[in-house]
Amino acid sequence: MKDLILKEIEQGTTLVNLANVIGKTEKQVGALLRMLENDGYLFERTYSDKGDITYNFKTNFSDTPNRIITTSNSVRAVVLSDLHVGIDNNGLEVMPNIISYMKNNNIHLAFIIGDLFEGLVGRKKESRLDVKDQIQQFFKSFPYESGIIFFVLYGNHDFSIYQEEHFDVRKKVSIRPDMIDLGYGIGRIYLGNDLIGFKHELILSKPDKNLDDVKLIISGHSHRFDVHDNVIVSPALLNEPFYEDMLSCGFLDMTFKLDEESMIEELKIKHFVLLDTFKQASEIYMPFKTKVKKKI
């Protein structure tokens, strides 16, 4: 099987095709590829706005951000933040509905902006699951849907697991091929030919990167939807509100309009809150006439 996998990757293959060729599920293929990488093989992954993941052998060894290959001038993505898996009101319960929303609206991309896990920050031990159980809950309950890719930035609660137990939770989550690691605290990704930045305060450690070169920044951590300058702050995906004004809970549906050079020229943001069902609370339009640079 190893030789067959390597042969397919040498020719360039998608995750779906590789799963069909070797007769495994996509999640099983992801685990096999991680095992091969641990053995020393280096793979490149490319992603499309249609949810395709393509594998080749690695040829570029520079620290270049991942790129989403665009197939049209309009790209939609869902933004989620602060699921806090491991506490009672975590966002796992509404994830099946999020997946259904994405499928019904032909959305293949999602960005998770930090604190996927509760970790070991703040709360008393009796109010949260142990780290091992948090990870088990994630793998048991977070839906897998072929053709949907999650780009995951990790926040201060995730980082606390490494701080306290010296365990890098990213390595475990990345076994799933649909979970793409953007790093701790700060991450960057190309959408077409434009850079998007992601930010989640770590508090315990200062990131060694900045976001001077990005068009816009999508941030988590504050549990409250907000837009200022080129910074969009995501609400928390929890199944009950933290604040009475309902700006804290929910998710964002973003539509990026690209120009002829695949640069972002317009962005439409729909903010949905979590009530008995999803309800759109607001819609914001952001034009980008020139490249925006902002230090935060």
Secondary structure, DSSP 8 states (H G I E B T S, - for coil): -HHHHHHHHHH-EEHHHHHHHHT--HHHHHHHHHHHHHTT--EEEEEETTS-EEEEE----S---EEEE-SSSEEEEEEE----BTSTT-GGGGHHHHHHHHHHTT--EEEEES-SB-TTSSS-GGGS--HHHHHHHHHHHS---TT-EEEEEE-HHHHHHHHHH---HHHHHTTSTTEEEEEESEEEEEETTEEEEEE---SSS--S---TT-SEEEE-SSSS-EEETTEEE--B--SS-SSTTS-SB-EEEEEEEE-TTS-EEEEEEEEEEESSSEEEEEEEEEE-SS------
